[in-house]
Amino acid sequence: MTVVTFPGQGSQKPGFLAPWLEDQASRTTLEQLSESSGIDLVAHGTQSDADTIRDTAVAQPLIVAAGILTWDALVARLGNRLDGVAVAGHSVGEIAAAYAAGIFDAATAMRFVVKRSGLMAKDAAAVTTGMSAVIGGSEGDVIQHLTNLDLSPANFNGAGQIVAAGEPTQLDALRLDPPAGARVIPLKVAGAFHTRWMADAQASLAAIEEEFAISKPIRPIHTNRDGSVVSDGATYRRYLVEQVNRPVHWDLCMTAFVEAGYTALIEAAPAGTLVGLAKRGMKGVPSAALNVPADIDAASELFPGA
């Protein structure tokens, strides 16, 4: 079985949707998603600069829209060959995965991500925070080091990578004194996502959770919570809400993919991050990044029925 994955915030690049919009059906879809979200996703996906699309309130809807476009293009190209695939998303990518699994329709996915991104941006503006990737070192030592600095692990990405989150002085201390055997890379993000700094956003989203209609998933969908497959739409929606201030466990997702015997991993646009992690954390499993429509043809042999 193949698993189609959807990346998280930080994967977007200026102009990355331009190749997809050469197809009129994709352009029409993105115009509809723009209407649902109240954001000009066509402009942001083709013309806006890096600083503009780094804004959380823009980046998150843009990434989810890209996932929807990629999935629709896969459906148009491969049809019922997708019946045998599983899906999963990293952080905000979980909302695009919910669309691919049939839990959310496109309009609901966009309304959800707009509300999520707005609330998270508000929390990020309340206290100046950031994130840094910690590469290498033993997991136990890294977690203890973060605890000593009053930092929080936000993403367990597997392949020896943990993302730390906290206030600038704490992150500076981490950079100057990294855990044994590790190096620290500051990330260009707007806040300490998936940590205690997002508690107000999580509570506000939980209060309106029932406003977002759900359906039963029509294919296996893994959760960042623990890598497990979720078979109930309401449960997955609740996990999406709780994820706002809980760590992302992509490490457990990759472990679940291997244990399930998946034979390939595909990453939707804007692709690269999850394929890179898979090459280190799922060694021997073929992977492919779908950054332009032509990539679907190149990756088609990795889907059932090739």
Summary of the structure (lengths in Angstrom):
residues: 306
radius of gyration: 18.2
end to end distance: 11.9
largest distance: 53.4
contacts: 1128
relative contact order: 0.17
helix: 52%
strand: 16%
